[in-house]
């Protein structure tokens, strides 16, 4: 029986571009059924794949420029890390 994925859980990514990686849940978007992840232990190539976002000048960001992005993944593509360790 699977448990609900919550903020601060450690998860294993089952499918998608980051399949086989581990991450920590920063937020859960319930309406979209997605989780925002902080990836741990990525190679430089995969870190670059997450990419950066160009931001215009604003009061919040007066210089503009590049901003780091977070990974958002559908909840069905995630598995709690505790469940992964119990299965082995």
Phi, psi and omega per residue, in radians:
X1 nan 2.254 -3.092
X2 -1.572 2.636 3.108
X3 -1.746 2.830 3.094
X4 -1.248 2.498 3.099
X5 -1.486 2.265 -3.079
X6 -2.189 2.981 3.089
X7 -1.047 2.486 3.124
X8 1.281 0.134 3.050
X9 -1.359 2.607 3.003
X10 -1.628 2.293 -3.059
X11 -2.260 2.801 3.086
X12 -2.026 2.293 -3.104
X13 -1.532 2.143 -3.056
X14 -1.525 -0.544 -3.118
X15 -2.646 2.907 -3.138
X16 1.837 -2.948 -3.069
X17 -1.089 -0.535 -3.087
X18 -1.880 0.558 -3.138
X19 -0.967 2.329 3.097
X20 1.552 -0.037 -3.132
X21 -1.629 2.860 3.099
X22 -1.972 2.643 3.132
X23 -2.730 3.016 3.125
X24 -2.069 2.354 -3.109
X25 -1.349 2.135 3.096
X26 -1.609 -0.590 -3.133
X27 -2.784 2.692 3.065
X28 -2.067 2.175 3.121
X29 -1.707 1.660 -2.996
X30 -1.132 -0.719 -3.102
X31 -1.133 -0.567 -3.138
X32 -1.719 -0.067 -3.101
X33 0.966 0.798 -3.135
X34 -2.228 2.766 3.087
X35 -2.185 2.378 3.079
X36 -1.609 2.184 -3.014
X37 -2.001 2.606 2.930
X38 -1.866 1.997 -3.066
X39 -1.372 2.488 3.130
X40 -2.092 2.384 3.042
X41 1.202 0.641 3.121
X42 -1.461 2.591 3.033
X43 -1.260 2.794 3.136
X44 -1.019 -0.571 3.133
X45 -1.147 -0.794 3.138
X46 -1.256 -0.563 3.085
X47 -1.100 -0.671 3.113
X48 -1.221 -0.493 3.134
X49 -1.176 -0.527 3.077
X50 -1.094 -0.741 2.981
X51 1.441 -3.070 3.141
X52 -2.244 2.809 -3.125
X53 -2.114 2.368 3.095
X54 -1.439 2.289 -3.100
X55 -2.096 2.344 3.084
X56 -1.261 2.845 3.066
X57 -1.138 2.453 3.090
X58 -2.703 3.102 3.091
X59 -1.160 -0.630 3.136
X60 -1.215 -0.662 -3.113
X61 -2.258 1.438 -3.004
X62 -1.130 -0.420 -3.130
X63 -1.608 -0.323 -3.058
X64 1.247 -2.767 3.049
X65 1.887 -2.676 -3.046
X66 -1.733 2.462 -3.140
X67 -2.261 2.414 3.103
X68 -1.153 2.561 3.122
X69 -1.915 2.731 3.063
X70 -1.827 2.789 3.139
X71 -1.593 2.279 3.060
X72 -2.015 2.212 -3.075
X73 -2.311 2.537 3.088
X74 -1.140 2.496 -3.055
X75 -1.074 -0.529 -3.132
X76 -1.168 -0.294 3.132
X77 -1.597 0.113 -3.087
X78 -2.045 2.665 3.060
X79 -2.403 2.360 3.100
X80 -1.049 2.409 -3.090
X81 -1.125 -0.559 3.116
X82 -1.107 -0.695 3.112
X83 -1.145 -0.687 3.129
X84 -1.062 -0.716 -3.109
X85 -1.287 -0.596 3.120
X86 -1.186 -0.567 -3.095
X87 -1.207 -0.417 -3.083
X88 -1.433 nan nan
